[in-house]
């Protein structure tokens, strides 16, 4: 159980993490992104859904990706915490919007930049 050993993922976030991990990521082409990017709200909604889907799979499967000696080191803990914090930050934004204001867009882009997207 992830929430039992995570200082970042609480029970509510754990439920959302599990929910996202059951969703298959949607494949997109460059053309798709260029088309979607014409509508900022559509782009926000796409990224707001797809990034947590991918992060959830990474967070849940991470214990199997790293050798035990790395998991036990500070570096391994840092990587785990980094992905969990990124997921937590993204979850503070609305799930779906019809219009994105400049303030929300700036904050969202700041988080995406910090997350490394």
The first five atom37 places (N, CA, C, CB, O) and aatype in JSON, in Angstrom:
{
  "aatype": [20, 20, 20, 20, 20, 20, 20, 20, 20, 20, 20, 20, 20, 20, 20, 20, 20, 20, 20, 20, 20, 20, 20, 20, 20, 20, 20, 20, 20, 20, 20, 20, 20, 20, 20, 20, 20, 20, 20, 20, 20, 20, 20, 20, 20, 20, 20, 20, 20, 20, 20, 20, 20, 20, 20, 20, 20, 20, 20, 20, 20, 20, 20, 20, 20, 20, 20, 20, 20, 20, 20, 20, 20, 20, 20, 20, 20, 20, 20, 20, 20, 20, 20, 20, 20, 20, 20, 20, 20, 20, 20, 20, 20, 20, 20, 20, 20, 20, 20, 20, 20, 20, 20, 20, 20, 20, 20, 20, 20, 20, 20, 20, 20, 20, 20, 20, 20],
  "atom_mask": [
    [1, 1, 1, 1, 1],
    [1, 1, 1, 1, 1],
    [1, 1, 1, 1, 1],
    [1, 1, 1, 1, 1],
    [1, 1, 1, 1, 1],
    [1, 1, 1, 1, 1],
    [1, 1, 1, 1, 1],
    [1, 1, 1, 1, 1],
    [1, 1, 1, 1, 1],
    [1, 1, 1, 1, 1],
    [1, 1, 1, 1, 1],
    [1, 1, 1, 1, 1],
    [1, 1, 1, 1, 1],
    [1, 1, 1, 1, 1],
    [1, 1, 1, 1, 1],
    [1, 1, 1, 1, 1],
    [1, 1, 1, 1, 1],
    [1, 1, 1, 1, 1],
    [1, 1, 1, 1, 1],
    [1, 1, 1, 1, 1],
    [1, 1, 1, 1, 1],
    [1, 1, 1, 1, 1],
    [1, 1, 1, 1, 1],
    [1, 1, 1, 1, 1],
    [1, 1, 1, 1, 1],
    [1, 1, 1, 1, 1],
    [1, 1, 1, 1, 1],
    [1, 1, 1, 1, 1],
    [1, 1, 1, 1, 1],
    [1, 1, 1, 1, 1],
    [1, 1, 1, 1, 1],
    [1, 1, 1, 1, 1],
    [1, 1, 1, 1, 1],
    [1, 1, 1, 1, 1],
    [1, 1, 1, 1, 1],
    [1, 1, 1, 1, 1],
    [1, 1, 1, 1, 1],
    [1, 1, 1, 1, 1],
    [1, 1, 1, 1, 1],
    [1, 1, 1, 1, 1],
    [1, 1, 1, 1, 1],
    [1, 1, 1, 1, 1],
    [1, 1, 1, 1, 1],
    [1, 1, 1, 1, 1],
    [1, 1, 1, 1, 1],
    [1, 1, 1, 1, 1],
    [1, 1, 1, 1, 1],
    [1, 1, 1, 1, 1],
    [1, 1, 1, 1, 1],
    [1, 1, 1, 1, 1],
    [1, 1, 1, 1, 1],
    [1, 1, 1, 1, 1],
    [1, 1, 1, 1, 1],
    [1, 1, 1, 1, 1],
    [1, 1, 1, 1, 1],
    [1, 1, 1, 1, 1],
    [1, 1, 1, 1, 1],
    [1, 1, 1, 1, 1],
    [1, 1, 1, 1, 1],
    [1, 1, 1, 1, 1],
    [1, 1, 1, 1, 1],
    [1, 1, 1, 1, 1],
    [1, 1, 1, 1, 1],
    [1, 1, 1, 1, 1],
    [1, 1, 1, 1, 1],
    [1, 1, 1, 1, 1],
    [1, 1, 1, 1, 1],
    [1, 1, 1, 1, 1],
    [1, 1, 1, 1, 1],
    [1, 1, 1, 1, 1],
    [1, 1, 1, 1, 1],
    [1, 1, 1, 1, 1],
    [1, 1, 1, 1, 1],
    [1, 1, 1, 1, 1],
    [1, 1, 1, 1, 1],
    [1, 1, 1, 1, 1],
    [1, 1, 1, 1, 1],
    [1, 1, 1, 1, 1],
    [1, 1, 1, 1, 1],
    [1, 1, 1, 1, 1],
    [1, 1, 1, 1, 1],
    [1, 1, 1, 1, 1],
    [1, 1, 1, 1, 1],
    [1, 1, 1, 1, 1],
    [1, 1, 1, 1, 1],
    [1, 1, 1, 1, 1],
    [1, 1, 1, 1, 1],
    [1, 1, 1, 1, 1],
    [1, 1, 1, 1, 1],
    [1, 1, 1, 1, 1],
    [1, 1, 1, 1, 1],
    [1, 1, 1, 1, 1],
    [1, 1, 1, 1, 1],
    [1, 1, 1, 1, 1],
    [1, 1, 1, 1, 1],
    [1, 1, 1, 1, 1],
    [1, 1, 1, 1, 1],
    [1, 1, 1, 1, 1],
    [1, 1, 1, 1, 1],
    [1, 1, 1, 1, 1],
    [1, 1, 1, 1, 1],
    [1, 1, 1, 1, 1],
    [1, 1, 1, 1, 1],
    [1, 1, 1, 1, 1],
    [1, 1, 1, 1, 1],
    [1, 1, 1, 1, 1],
    [1, 1, 1, 1, 1],
    [1, 1, 1, 1, 1],
    [1, 1, 1, 1, 1],
    [1, 1, 1, 1, 1],
    [1, 1, 1, 1, 1],
    [1, 1, 1, 1, 1],
    [1, 1, 1, 1, 1],
    [1, 1, 1, 1, 1],
    [1, 1, 1, 1, 1],
    [1, 1, 1, 1, 1],
    [1, 1, 1, 1, 1]
  ],
  "atom_positions": [
    [[0.84, -1.19, 0.0], [0.0, 0.0, 0.0], [0.89, 1.24, 0.0], [-0.96, 0.0, 1.22], [1.64, 1.49, 0.94]],
    [[0.78, 2.01, -1.05], [1.65, 3.17, -1.24], [1.48, 4.2, -0.14], [1.37, 3.82, -2.57], [2.48, 4.73, 0.35]],
    [[0.25, 4.49, 0.27], [0.03, 5.55, 1.25], [0.58, 5.19, 2.62], [-1.44, 5.85, 1.37], [0.8, 6.09, 3.44]],
    [[0.81, 3.92, 2.89], [1.32, 3.53, 4.21], [2.8, 3.88, 4.37], [1.11, 2.04, 4.43], [3.27, 4.01, 5.5]],
    [[3.55, 4.03, 3.27], [4.95, 4.37, 3.42], [5.32, 5.68, 2.72], [5.81, 3.26, 2.89], [6.49, 6.02, 2.61]],
    [[4.32, 6.41, 2.26], [4.58, 7.69, 1.6], [4.19, 8.83, 2.51], [3.82, 7.78, 0.28], [3.11, 8.84, 3.1]],
    [[5.09, 9.8, 2.62], [4.76, 10.99, 3.41], [4.04, 12.02, 2.54], [6.04, 11.6, 4.02], [3.59, 13.05, 3.06]],
    [[3.92, 11.76, 1.25], [3.33, 12.71, 0.32], [1.94, 12.28, -0.13], [4.24, 12.89, -0.89], [1.03, 13.1, -0.22]],
    [[1.78, 11.01, -0.41], [0.5, 10.49, -0.92], [-0.39, 10.08, 0.25], [0.73, 9.3, -1.87], [-0.12, 9.09, 0.92]],
    [[-1.46, 10.85, 0.48], [-2.42, 10.49, 1.53], [-3.48, 9.55, 0.95], [-3.09, 11.76, 2.13], [-3.4, 9.16, -0.22]],
    [[-4.47, 9.18, 1.75], [-5.48, 8.21, 1.31], [-6.26, 8.7, 0.09], [-6.43, 7.9, 2.44], [-6.52, 7.93, -0.83]],
    [[-6.64, 9.98, 0.1], [-7.39, 10.53, -1.02], [-6.56, 10.51, -2.3], [-7.85, 11.96, -0.71], [-7.04, 10.09, -3.35]],
    [[-5.32, 10.96, -2.21], [-4.44, 10.95, -3.39], [-4.15, 9.52, -3.84], [-3.13, 11.68, -3.09], [-3.99, 9.26, -5.03]],
    [[-4.07, 8.61, -2.9], [-3.82, 7.21, -3.24], [-4.98, 6.65, -4.07], [-3.63, 6.36, -1.97], [-4.75, 5.92, -5.04]],
    [[-6.22, 6.99, -3.69], [-7.39, 6.55, -4.47], [-7.32, 7.11, -5.89], [-8.7, 7.0, -3.79], [-7.59, 6.4, -6.86]],
    [[-6.96, 8.39, -5.99], [-6.87, 9.01, -7.33], [-5.73, 8.39, -8.13], [-6.65, 10.53, -7.21], [-5.86, 8.16, -9.34]],
    [[-4.62, 8.11, -7.47], [-3.48, 7.48, -8.12], [-3.88, 6.12, -8.69], [-2.3, 7.32, -7.12], [-3.57, 5.79, -9.84]],
    [[-4.58, 5.34, -7.89], [-5.04, 4.02, -8.36], [-6.03, 4.16, -9.5], [-5.67, 3.25, -7.21], [-6.0, 3.38, -10.45]],
    [[-6.92, 5.16, -9.4], [-7.89, 5.39, -10.47], [-7.21, 5.72, -11.8], [-8.85, 6.5, -10.09], [-7.55, 5.16, -12.84]],
    [[-6.25, 6.63, -11.74], [-5.52, 6.99, -12.96], [-4.73, 5.82, -13.51], [-4.57, 8.16, -12.68], [-4.6, 5.67, -14.73]],
    [[-4.2, 4.98, -12.63], [-3.35, 3.87, -13.09], [-4.15, 2.84, -13.88], [-2.67, 3.2, -11.91], [-3.57, 2.03, -14.61]],
    [[-5.47, 2.85, -13.75], [-6.34, 1.93, -14.5], [-6.68, 2.46, -15.89], [-7.62, 1.67, -13.72], [-7.24, 1.73, -16.71]],
    [[-6.35, 3.71, -16.15], [-6.65, 4.33, -17.44], [-5.47, 4.12, -18.38], [-6.96, 5.84, -17.27], [-4.32, 4.33, -18.0]],
    [[-5.77, 3.72, -19.59], [-4.71, 3.57, -20.58], [-4.33, 4.95, -21.13], [-5.15, 2.63, -21.73], [-5.22, 5.74, -21.45]],
    [[-3.04, 5.25, -21.23], [-2.64, 6.52, -21.84], [-3.11, 6.57, -23.29], [-1.09, 6.71, -21.77], [-3.12, 5.56, -23.99]],
    [[-3.51, 7.74, -23.72], [-3.97, 7.92, -25.09], [-2.78, 8.31, -25.97], [-5.09, 9.0, -25.17], [-2.06, 9.25, -25.65]],
    [[-2.58, 7.6, -27.07], [-1.48, 7.97, -27.96], [-1.87, 9.21, -28.78], [-1.11, 6.79, -28.91], [-2.99, 9.31, -29.29]],
    [[-0.94, 10.14, -28.91], [-1.16, 11.35, -29.7], [0.01, 11.54, -30.66], [-1.33, 12.59, -28.78], [1.15, 11.21, -30.35]],
    [[-0.3, 12.09, -31.82], [0.74, 12.43, -32.78], [1.09, 13.91, -32.63], [0.28, 12.11, -34.24], [0.38, 14.66, -31.95]],
    [[2.16, 14.32, -33.24], [2.53, 15.74, -33.25], [1.39, 16.54, -33.88], [3.87, 15.97, -34.03], [1.04, 17.63, -33.4]],
    [[0.82, 16.0, -34.93], [-0.31, 16.67, -35.6], [-1.47, 16.86, -34.62], [-0.77, 15.86, -36.84], [-2.1, 17.92, -34.6]],
    [[-1.76, 15.83, -33.83], [-2.84, 15.94, -32.84], [-2.55, 17.08, -31.86], [-3.0, 14.6, -32.06], [-3.43, 17.9, -31.58]],
    [[-1.32, 17.13, -31.35], [-0.96, 18.18, -30.4], [-1.05, 19.57, -31.03], [0.44, 17.95, -29.87], [-1.52, 20.51, -30.39]],
    [[-0.6, 19.69, -32.26], [-0.68, 20.99, -32.94], [-2.13, 21.43, -33.11], [0.02, 20.92, -34.3], [-2.46, 22.6, -32.95]],
    [[-2.98, 20.48, -33.45], [-4.4, 20.8, -33.61], [-5.05, 21.18, -32.27], [-5.14, 19.6, -34.23], [-5.78, 22.16, -32.19]],
    [[-4.77, 20.4, -31.25], [-5.35, 20.64, -29.92], [-4.82, 21.95, -29.33], [-5.04, 19.47, -28.98], [-5.54, 22.64, -28.62]],
    [[-3.57, 22.28, -29.62], [-2.96, 23.47, -29.01], [-3.61, 24.77, -29.46], [-1.49, 23.51, -29.34], [-3.36, 25.82, -28.86]],
    [[-4.43, 24.72, -30.49], [-5.14, 25.93, -30.94], [-6.19, 26.36, -29.92], [-5.8, 25.69, -32.3], [-6.57, 27.53, -29.87]],
    [[-6.65, 25.43, -29.12], [-7.65, 25.71, -28.07], [-6.98, 25.45, -26.72], [-8.95, 24.82, -28.25], [-6.78, 24.3, -26.33]],
    [[-6.63, 26.53, -26.01], [-5.87, 26.41, -24.76], [-6.59, 25.57, -23.71], [-5.59, 27.8, -24.21], [-5.94, 24.83, -22.97]],
    [[-7.9, 25.68, -23.63], [-8.65, 24.9, -22.65], [-8.6, 23.41, -22.99], [-10.12, 25.37, -22.58], [-8.46, 22.57, -22.1]],
    [[-8.71, 23.07, -24.27], [-8.61, 21.67, -24.69], [-7.24, 21.1, -24.37], [-8.9, 21.53, -26.2], [-7.1, 19.97, -23.9]],
    [[-6.21, 21.92, -24.64], [-4.84, 21.48, -24.35], [-4.66, 21.25, -22.85], [-3.82, 22.53, -24.87], [-4.08, 20.25, -22.43]],
    [[-5.16, 22.19, -22.04], [-5.1, 22.04, -20.58], [-5.76, 20.73, -20.17], [-5.79, 23.26, -19.88], [-5.18, 19.94, -19.43]],
    [[-6.98, 20.48, -20.66], [-7.74, 19.28, -20.28], [-7.0, 18.01, -20.68], [-9.13, 19.3, -20.93], [-6.99, 17.03, -19.93]],
    [[-6.38, 18.03, -21.85], [-5.62, 16.87, -22.3], [-4.43, 16.62, -21.38], [-5.14, 17.07, -23.74], [-4.24, 15.5, -20.88]],
    [[-3.64, 17.65, -21.15], [-2.44, 17.5, -20.32], [-2.83, 17.18, -18.89], [-1.58, 18.78, -20.36], [-2.17, 16.37, -18.24]],
    [[-3.88, 17.8, -18.39], [-4.33, 17.6, -17.0], [-4.75, 16.15, -16.76], [-5.5, 18.55, -16.67], [-4.68, 15.66, -15.63]],
    [[-5.19, 15.48, -17.8], [-5.57, 14.07, -17.67], [-4.4, 13.14, -17.98], [-6.74, 13.75, -18.6], [-4.13, 12.21, -17.22]],
    [[-3.72, 13.38, -19.07], [-2.7, 12.44, -19.54], [-1.45, 12.38, -18.67], [-2.29, 12.79, -20.94], [-0.88, 11.3, -18.47]],
    [[-1.01, 13.51, -18.13], [0.19, 13.48, -17.29], [-0.05, 12.68, -16.01], [0.63, 14.92, -16.94], [0.78, 11.84, -15.66]],
    [[-1.16, 12.9, -15.28], [-1.4, 12.06, -14.09], [-1.56, 10.57, -14.42], [-2.63, 12.54, -13.37], [-1.17, 9.72, -13.62]],
    [[-2.12, 10.25, -15.59], [-2.23, 8.84, -15.99], [-0.84, 8.23, -16.09], [-2.99, 8.7, -17.35], [-0.59, 7.14, -15.57]],
    [[0.05, 8.92, -16.75], [1.4, 8.41, -16.93], [2.2, 8.42, -15.62], [2.13, 9.23, -17.99], [2.92, 7.47, -15.32]],
    [[2.06, 9.49, -14.84], [2.76, 9.55, -13.55], [2.29, 8.45, -12.61], [2.54, 10.93, -12.9], [3.09, 7.85, -11.9]],
    [[0.99, 8.18, -12.6], [0.46, 7.16, -11.69], [1.07, 5.79, -11.99], [-1.08, 7.08, -11.79], [1.44, 5.05, -11.08]],
    [[1.18, 5.48, -13.26], [1.78, 4.19, -13.63], [3.24, 4.13, -13.21], [1.66, 3.96, -15.15], [3.72, 3.09, -12.74]],
    [[3.94, 5.24, -13.38], [5.35, 5.3, -12.99], [5.5, 5.15, -11.47], [5.98, 6.62, -13.45], [6.34, 4.38, -11.0]],
    [[4.69, 5.88, -10.72], [4.78, 5.84, -9.26], [4.46, 4.44, -8.73], [3.83, 6.86, -8.63], [5.17, 3.92, -7.88]],
    [[3.39, 3.85, -9.23], [2.98, 2.53, -8.75], [3.98, 1.44, -9.13], [1.6, 2.17, -9.31], [4.23, 0.52, -8.35]],
    [[4.57, 1.55, -10.32], [5.5, 0.52, -10.79], [6.95, 0.79, -10.42], [5.4, 0.39, -12.27], [7.81, -0.07, -10.62]],
    [[7.24, 1.97, -9.87], [8.62, 2.34, -9.57], [9.36, 1.32, -8.69], [8.64, 3.68, -8.9], [10.53, 1.05, -8.94]],
    [[8.73, 0.76, -7.66], [9.48, -0.22, -6.85], [10.07, -1.36, -7.68], [8.58, -0.8, -5.79], [11.12, -1.89, -7.34]],
    [[9.4, -1.73, -8.75], [9.91, -2.8, -9.61], [10.97, -2.33, -10.59], [8.79, -3.42, -10.35], [11.69, -3.15, -11.16]],
    [[11.06, -1.03, -10.8], [12.03, -0.49, -11.75], [13.42, -0.31, -11.15], [11.54, 0.83, -12.28], [14.42, -0.39, -11.86]],
    [[13.48, -0.07, -9.84], [14.76, 0.24, -9.21], [15.3, -0.95, -8.43], [14.61, 1.45, -8.28], [14.55, -1.65, -7.76]],
    [[16.61, -1.17, -8.51], [17.21, -2.22, -7.69], [17.08, -1.85, -6.21], [18.7, -2.44, -8.08], [17.02, -0.66, -5.87]],
    [[17.03, -2.83, -5.34], [16.85, -2.6, -3.9], [17.88, -1.64, -3.34], [16.92, -3.92, -3.15], [17.54, -0.78, -2.52]],
    [[19.14, -1.76, -3.77], [20.18, -0.9, -3.21], [19.94, 0.58, -3.58], [21.57, -1.34, -3.71], [20.33, 1.47, -2.83]],
    [[19.3, 0.84, -4.71], [18.97, 2.22, -5.09], [17.76, 2.7, -4.3], [18.7, 2.32, -6.62], [17.73, 3.84, -3.84]],
    [[16.76, 1.85, -4.14], [15.55, 2.22, -3.39], [15.9, 2.61, -1.95], [14.54, 1.05, -3.37], [15.25, 3.49, -1.38]],
    [[16.91, 1.98, -1.38], [17.29, 2.23, 0.0], [18.16, 3.48, 0.17], [18.02, 1.04, 0.55], [18.37, 3.94, 1.29]],
    [[18.66, 4.03, -0.92], [19.51, 5.22, -0.85], [18.66, 6.49, -0.9], [20.53, 5.23, -2.0], [17.5, 6.47, -1.3]],
    [[19.27, 7.58, -0.48], [18.57, 8.88, -0.52], [18.16, 9.25, -1.93], [19.46, 9.98, 0.07], [17.11, 9.86, -2.12]],
    [[18.96, 8.89, -2.91], [18.65, 9.2, -4.3], [17.35, 8.51, -4.72], [19.8, 8.78, -5.22], [16.5, 9.11, -5.37]],
    [[17.21, 7.26, -4.35], [15.99, 6.52, -4.67], [14.77, 7.14, -4.02], [16.11, 5.07, -4.24], [13.72, 7.26, -4.64]],
    [[14.9, 7.54, -2.76], [13.81, 8.2, -2.05], [13.48, 9.55, -2.68], [14.17, 8.38, -0.56], [12.31, 9.92, -2.8]],
    [[14.52, 10.28, -3.1], [14.32, 11.57, -3.75], [13.5, 11.41, -5.03], [15.68, 12.23, -4.05], [12.56, 12.17, -5.27]],
    [[13.86, 10.43, -5.86], [13.14, 10.2, -7.12], [11.68, 9.86, -6.84], [13.81, 9.07, -7.93], [10.78, 10.39, -7.49]],
    [[11.45, 8.98, -5.88], [10.08, 8.6, -5.5], [9.31, 9.83, -5.02], [10.11, 7.51, -4.39], [8.18, 10.06, -5.46]],
    [[9.9, 10.59, -4.14], [9.24, 11.79, -3.61], [8.97, 12.81, -4.71], [10.1, 12.43, -2.52], [7.93, 13.46, -4.73]],
    [[9.91, 12.95, -5.63], [9.77, 13.91, -6.73], [8.53, 13.58, -7.58], [11.03, 13.91, -7.62], [7.74, 14.47, -7.88]],
    [[8.37, 12.33, -7.96], [7.22, 11.94, -8.77], [5.92, 12.06, -7.98], [7.39, 10.5, -9.28], [4.91, 12.5, -8.52]],
    [[5.95, 11.67, -6.72], [4.74, 11.79, -5.89], [4.35, 13.26, -5.7], [4.97, 11.12, -4.53], [3.16, 13.59, -5.76]],
    [[5.33, 14.12, -5.46], [5.03, 15.55, -5.29], [4.49, 16.14, -6.59], [6.28, 16.32, -4.83], [3.59, 16.97, -6.56]],
    [[5.04, 15.73, -7.7], [4.56, 16.2, -9.0], [3.1, 15.82, -9.19], [5.42, 15.63, -10.14], [2.28, 16.63, -9.62]],
    [[2.77, 14.57, -8.87], [1.38, 14.11, -8.97], [0.48, 14.93, -8.05], [1.28, 12.6, -8.62], [-0.59, 15.37, -8.45]],
    [[0.93, 15.13, -6.83], [0.15, 15.89, -5.85], [-0.1, 17.32, -6.34], [0.86, 15.91, -4.5], [-1.21, 17.83, -6.21]],
    [[0.92, 17.97, -6.88], [0.76, 19.34, -7.39], [-0.23, 19.39, -8.56], [2.11, 19.9, -7.83], [-1.07, 20.29, -8.61]],
    [[-0.13, 18.45, -9.47], [-1.05, 18.44, -10.61], [-2.49, 18.23, -10.16], [-0.65, 17.35, -11.62], [-3.42, 18.76, -10.77]],
    [[-2.67, 17.48, -9.1], [-4.02, 17.21, -8.6], [-4.67, 18.42, -7.92], [-3.98, 16.05, -7.63], [-5.86, 18.37, -7.6]],
    [[-3.93, 19.49, -7.71], [-4.52, 20.69, -7.12], [-5.28, 21.51, -8.16], [-3.43, 21.55, -6.47], [-6.02, 22.43, -7.81]],
    [[-5.09, 21.19, -9.44], [-5.75, 21.94, -10.51], [-7.09, 21.3, -10.87], [-4.85, 22.0, -11.75], [-7.28, 20.1, -10.69]],
    [[-8.03, 22.11, -11.37], [-9.34, 21.56, -11.76], [-9.18, 20.45, -12.8], [-10.25, 22.68, -12.33], [-8.3, 20.5, -13.66]],
    [[-10.04, 19.44, -12.7], [-10.0, 18.3, -13.61], [-10.26, 18.72, -15.05], [-11.01, 17.25, -13.19], [-9.57, 18.29, -15.97]],
    [[-11.27, 19.55, -15.24], [-11.7, 19.93, -16.58], [-12.17, 21.38, -16.54], [-12.84, 18.99, -17.1], [-12.8, 21.81, -15.58]],
    [[-11.84, 22.11, -17.58], [-12.26, 23.51, -17.67], [-12.82, 23.79, -19.07], [-11.08, 24.47, -17.34], [-12.5, 23.09, -20.03]],
    [[-13.64, 24.82, -19.16], [-14.16, 25.26, -20.46], [-13.36, 26.44, -21.0], [-15.64, 25.64, -20.35], [-13.28, 26.65, -22.21]],
    [[-12.77, 27.19, -20.08], [-11.99, 28.37, -20.45], [-10.84, 28.48, -19.44], [-12.87, 29.69, -20.46], [-11.03, 28.27, -18.24]],
    [[-9.67, 28.8, -19.93], [-8.52, 28.94, -19.03], [-8.11, 30.41, -18.97], [-7.32, 28.05, -19.49], [-7.84, 31.04, -19.99]],
    [[-8.08, 30.93, -17.75], [-7.65, 32.32, -17.57], [-6.12, 32.36, -17.5], [-8.28, 32.96, -16.29], [-5.47, 31.34, -17.25]],
    [[-5.57, 33.52, -17.7], [-4.11, 33.67, -17.76], [-3.42, 33.27, -16.46], [-3.75, 35.11, -18.09], [-2.32, 32.7, -16.49]],
    [[-4.05, 33.55, -15.33], [-3.46, 33.22, -14.04], [-3.36, 31.71, -13.85], [-4.29, 33.84, -12.9], [-2.31, 31.19, -13.46]],
    [[-4.45, 30.99, -14.13], [-4.45, 29.53, -14.0], [-3.45, 28.92, -14.98], [-5.87, 28.95, -14.25], [-2.71, 28.0, -14.63]],
    [[-3.44, 29.43, -16.2], [-2.53, 28.9, -17.2], [-1.07, 29.1, -16.77], [-2.78, 29.57, -18.56], [-0.25, 28.2, -16.92]],
    [[-0.76, 30.28, -16.24], [0.61, 30.55, -15.78], [1.01, 29.62, -14.64], [0.75, 32.02, -15.34], [2.12, 29.08, -14.64]],
    [[0.11, 29.42, -13.68], [0.41, 28.52, -12.55], [0.58, 27.08, -13.03], [-0.72, 28.59, -11.49], [1.48, 26.36, -12.59]],
    [[-0.3, 26.67, -13.95], [-0.24, 25.3, -14.48], [1.07, 25.09, -15.24], [-1.44, 25.03, -15.41], [1.72, 24.06, -15.07]],
    [[1.45, 26.06, -16.07], [2.71, 25.94, -16.82], [3.91, 25.93, -15.88], [2.84, 27.09, -17.83], [4.9, 25.26, -16.15]],
    [[3.83, 26.68, -14.79], [4.9, 26.69, -13.8], [5.07, 25.3, -13.18], [4.61, 27.73, -12.69], [6.19, 24.82, -13.02]],
    [[3.96, 24.66, -12.85], [4.02, 23.31, -12.28], [4.56, 22.33, -13.32], [2.62, 22.86, -11.79], [5.4, 21.49, -13.0]],
    [[4.08, 22.43, -14.56], [4.57, 21.52, -15.61], [6.07, 21.69, -15.82], [3.82, 21.78, -16.93], [6.79, 20.71, -16.03]],
    [[6.54, 22.93, -15.75], [7.98, 23.18, -15.9], [8.75, 22.56, -14.74], [8.27, 24.69, -15.98], [9.79, 21.94, -14.94]],
    [[8.23, 22.73, -13.53], [8.89, 22.17, -12.35], [8.88, 20.64, -12.41], [8.2, 22.66, -11.06], [9.84, 19.99, -11.99]],
    [[7.8, 20.07, -12.93], [7.68, 18.63, -13.04], [8.63, 18.09, -14.13], [6.21, 18.23, -13.36], [9.01, 16.92, -14.11]],
    [[9.0, 18.96, -15.05], [9.92, 18.54, -16.1], [9.23, 18.2, -17.39], [10.72, 17.38, -15.64], [9.77, 17.45, -18.21]],
    [[8.05, 18.73, -17.59], [7.28, 18.45, -18.82], [7.56, 19.55, -19.82], [5.74, 18.35, -18.52], [7.02, 19.53, -20.92]]
  ]
}
